Amino acid sequence: MAKFSMFVYALINFLSLFLVETAITNIRCVSDDDCPKVIKPLVMKCIGNYCYFFMIYEGP
């Protein structure tokens, strides 16, 4: 029973990350300049009139 409770707890925490992410990124835009500025390695791009976060990977 304890393992099942821990599984449900972990599942709720994991799924809540997606709910928070979708709530934050509903920013309307026309161009990339309309999106908020963020620090590297994150970049915001305007796609389909909404701002989306992207991670820049600068490999070795």
Stockholm file with secondary structure:
# STOCKHOLM 1.0

chainA/1-60         MAKFSMFVYALINFLSLFLVETAITNIRCVSDDDCPKVIKPLVMKCIGNYCYFFMIYEGP
#=GR chainA/1-60 SS CHHHHHHHHHHHHHHHHHHHHHHHTCCBCSSGGGSCCCCTTEEEEEETTEEEEEECCCCC
#=GC SS_cons        CHHHHHHHHHHHHHHHHHHHHHHHTCCBCSSGGGSCCCCTTEEEEEETTEEEEEECCCCC
//
